[in-house]
Amino acid sequence: MQQKLFNVEETKKTYRALRHDVVRKKQLDYCNTLHHPDQKIKQIKNVLSEICGWGDLSILELFAGQGNLTKIYAEYGEVLANEYKGKVFDKLTENIKECALVHCNKVDSFLDFHELISIKQKFDVVDLDPYGFPNRFFPDVFLLIDKGIMFVTMPKPYVNIMNGITRAHLISYYGEHNPSKEKIIEKIATWGICHWRKVELIDCVDCKSVWRFAFKVEKVKATEYTGVKNK
């Protein structure tokens, strides 16, 4: 039987798929070169040191991972650290056992953040750092902040393998399959208005395959924000 020869395009796709699998494994193993803890920690310290004293904040980490950032957040206040994966959660609890103000919660953040909203919980800082795109949290995640900071980790769309599902997902949220950084920032700010939150970008760190955004979030009165009074 004659062996099938792959054409150039098939070979490229196979190489990208294999490369993606390697990157994903490193992410799941929490390799520092892909989770960028140093860049994120520097940004957190720069942003939070400007807005507060030590130990004053209430902080929600929706995907705490192994706790690299959790230990830093614990310097600024009380932390609710969510993580769902069993082995990762065990590592998280081990790494933060000396942090008295950290409360670990083994839950699926995609579901739990709705529970937090339902009990009207509020935070000064929300860290949104899932594996993959955080879009499913918007716009309702803004209901967790009346006045504070939201850190958002956003994968760059063009570094992903653009399959049909990813393409449809991005189009549904941004109107295009390869939104620019500016378009993503604009949409996140617009989603804030859905719940009358004024959202302003105050910092952005480029971490190779992802952007790390820091937004200032503040609840505003609809009449004041729009300049229109109800009749």
Sequence and secondary structure as in RCSB ss.txt:
>XXXX:A:sequence
MQQKLFNVEETKKTYRALRHDVVRKKQLDYCNTLHHPDQKIKQIKNVLSEICGWGDLSILELFAGQGNLTKIYAE
YGEVLANEYKGKVFDKLTENIKECALVHCNKVDSFLDFHELISIKQKFDVVDLDPYGFPNRFFPDVFLLIDKGIM
FVTMPKPYVNIMNGITRAHLISYYGEHNPSKEKIIEKIATWGICHWRKVELIDCVDCKSVWRFAFKVEKVKATEY
TGVKNK
>XXXX:A:secstr
       HHHHHHHHHHHHHHHHHHHHHTT HHHH HHHHHHHHHHHHHHH  TT EEEEES  TTSTTHHHHTT
TEEEEEE   HHHHHHHHHHTTT TTEEEE S HHHHHHHHHHTT   SEEEE  SS  GGGTTGGGGG SEEEE
EEEEE GGGS   HHHHHHHHHHHSSSS  HHHHHHHHHHHHHTTTEEEEEEEEEEETTEEEEEEEEEE  HHHH
HT    
